[in-house]
Amino acid sequence: MQALLSDFSYYVVALIYAAVAVGYWHRASKSTPSTNAHWHSVAIAVGLALHAWILYISLFNGGLNLGFANALSAIFWLTVLIYWLADIRLRMHILQTFVLPPAAFFVLLQKFLPESHLLPYADQPLFMVHLIIAMLAYSLFTFAALHALLMATAERSLHQKFTFIKLPEFPPLIAMETLLFRVITIGFVLLTFTLISGMVFSEQIFHQALKFNHKNLFTILSWLIFGGLLLGRYIYGWRGRTAIRWTLTGFVLLLLAYAGSKFVLEVLLHRV
């Protein structure tokens, strides 16, 4: 019975996310006021709760199962949660339109592409702290990358340039930019702790603080990119297209470090 409910929940969550996204798109295309934003927020909250239950069952199935689909589903759950929380105060509900469809896709991917990738050292407290901080950092930078793309779209619309996206409810660019740098700042702090905790754990288990593999290399490069962006913002007042380019570059490097390596090893090579 529990397995049946769990299977059904995947479709319910994907349907909720997709329906809310379609609702936002439809209202935006008709330029109607945001009268149903409250109900959309409630629907997303229900979807997040069910999604969290799915993740709990999938992640802790015979150990800590953090395969490719599970990891992406968890990251997008956190990303949707961050946008949902930001919307409560900043009224940026229309931007959720862009994060809900991929979240729905990765929920279904989690259902149709199950894999078993039980992580070793899950019983080590330091490893669990490292993992939680890393997942939070990846989710924040996923949020930042999506937000940067939306800023680029909003800027093109503002200058009446061609864009595939026509939305009348874009928040002011200054507000979007402020949120972007807040998220990047928190993400950079978490990424710093991720690197430190990873080195401490590696030294504790393998007696080597840092292994020079592609994952660590791309993570460090991403850390340097985001650190340089924050420094440029503080010293030179970087903003606009410069901030967008640096954000997307840092995110791509981080994506190569984590999701890229997991996809190649688990999906293409079938290694754990």
N, C-alpha and C positions, 0 to 999 in steps of 0.2 A: 504493500500500500504506500509506504514511504517513497519507494522507487518510482511508483506511478505519479505521485504528487510532484516529485522532484522533476521528472520528465515534462510534466504539464507546465511546471513553473517556468521552464526555459522559454516556451512559446508565449506565456502570459507576459513575462518581462519584456521580451522583444516586441510584442504587440503594443504594450503600454508606451515604450520608448518611441516606436514608430508612429503611433497615433498622436502623441503629443507633438512630435516634430511636424507631422502633416498639418495638425491644427495650427501651429505657429506659422507655418509657411502659407497656409490658406488665408489666415487673417492678415498677414503682412501683404500678400498680393492684392487683397481687397482694400488695403489701407483702412481697416476698421480698428476701433480703439481696443485696448487690451482689457476687455471686460471679463474674460474667462481666465485671466492669468492665475487667479487664486486656485481654480480647479485644476489647471495644468500643474501647478506646483504640488497639489495634493496627489495627483496621479503619479508624478515623478517620485514622490516620497514613497508611495506604495511600491513602485517599481524598484526603487533602491532597497527597500526592506526585503522583497522577494529575491532580488539579485544577491543580497548579502547572505541569505539562507542558502542559495545555490552554491555560492563560493565556499561557505563553511563546509557543506557536504563534500564538494569536489576537492577542496584543498586538504582536508583532513581525512582522506580516504586511505586507511592503512598506513598512515604516516603523514608527512608533509609533502603533498603532491603538487609541485609547482612546475607543471609542464608549460609548453608554449601557449596553448589556448587558455589555460587557467591563469597564467601570468597576465596576458593581455586583457582578459575579462576583468581581472582584479584591478588593473591599472585604470581601465575605463570606468569601472564602478567608482573608484576614488575621484576620477576626473568629473564625472557627472555629479557626484556629491559636492565637489568644490564649486562647480557652477551653480548648483542648487542653493548652496549656502550664500554665495556671492549675490545671487538674485534677491535674496531676502532683504538685503540692505541696499544694494546698488541698482536694483530694477533693471537687470540685463537679461530678462527672460528670453528675448528673441535670439540671443546668442546660443542658447541651449539647442536651438534647431540644428546646429552644426555638429554637436557632440553626441546627440541622442542616436542618430542613424548608425554611426560606427559602433556605439555601445551595444545597440540591438544586434548588429552583425556579429560582434565578438561573443555575445551570449549564445547565439545559435552555433557559432564555430566551436564553442566550448561543448555544446551538445553533440555535434556531428563529427568533431575531431577529438575524441577522448584519447588521452595518453597517460601513461603512468611514468612519472619522473619523480620518484621519492628522493628527497634531498637528504644526504647524510648530515650528521651533526645537528639535526633538528632538536636534539635534546640538550644542546649547548646554549645557555642563556645569552652569551655574547653573540653567537651566530644569529639567534632570533632577533636580537636588538638590531644587528646590522641589516638583516633582511627587511624588517619593518621600516627602518629609516630609508633604505634604498627604494622600497616600493613607494613610499610617500614622495621621495624626491623625483622618481620617474613620473609619477602622476602629476606633480606640479609642473614639470617641464613639458609634459604632454598638453596640459592645460595652456601653458605659455605659448607653445607652438601653434595650437589652434587659435588662440587669441591673437597672435601676431598675424596669422592669415586673415582673420576678420578685420584687423586694423588696416591691413593692406587693401582689402576690399572696400572698407569704409572710406579710406583716403581717395581711392579711384572714383568712387561715387561722388565724393565731395567735389572733386575737380571735373566731374561730368565726363569721365573717361569710360570706355567700354568695359563692362563687367558682366559676367554671367549671373551675378546675384543682384537682385533688385529688392532691397528691403527698406521701408520707410522708417523703421524704428531703431536704426543704429544709434547707440548712445554717443555722446560727444567724444571726440577723439582724445581729448585731454583726460577724461574719466577712464577711457579704455587703456590709455598709456599708463596712467597711475596704477591701475590694477595690474597691468603687465609687470611693472617693475616691483610691485609688492610681492607678487607670486615668484618672480625670478630671485628676489632677495632671499625669501624663505627657502626656495628650492636650492639655492647655492649653499646656504648654511647646512641644509640636510645632506646635500651631495658631499660637502666637506666632511661631515661626520660619517658618511658612508665610506669614504676613502680611509679615514682614520680607523674606524672600527674594523674595516676589512683588513687593514694592515696589522692591527693588533691581533685579530683572530688568526690570520695567516701565520704570524710569528708564533702564536701559541700552539697551533696545530702542526704546521709544516716547518717551523723554525726558519722561515723566510718571510720577511715583512712584505715584500712586493714581488710578484711574479710578472715578468715582462712578456705578457701575451697580448693578443689583439684586444681583448676585452678591457684589460687595465689601461692599455695605451689609448684607446678611444675614450674611455672614461676620464682620464687625466686631461686629454685634449679638450673634451667638453667642459671640464671644470675650468680650464684656462680661458676658454671662450667666454663663458658666463662671468667669470671673474673680471676679464677685460672689459666686458660690456658694462658691468656695474661701476668699474673704475672710470671708464669713459663717460658714463652718465654723471658721476660725481664731479669729475674734473672739467670735462668739456661740455657737459649738458647734452650728451647724445640723446636723440629721440627720433621719432618718425621712421623713415626707411632704414636708417642706420641700425636702430634698435631691432627692427623686424629682421633684417638680414643676419645680424649676429645671433638673434634668438633662434632662427631656423637652422643656422649652421651648427650651433651648439646642440640642438635637439637631434639633428641627423646623426651627429657623432655619437650621441648617447644611445640613439636607436640602434646604430651599428654595434655598439658595445654590448648591448643586452639582447634585444629582440633578434637582431641579425644572427648572432652566434647560436641562440637557442633554436631558431628556425632551421639553420643549416644542420645542426647536430641531431635534432629530434625529428624533424619532418623529412628532410632530404636524406640524411645518413642513417636515421633511426638508431641513434646512439643516445645513451642516457649518461 
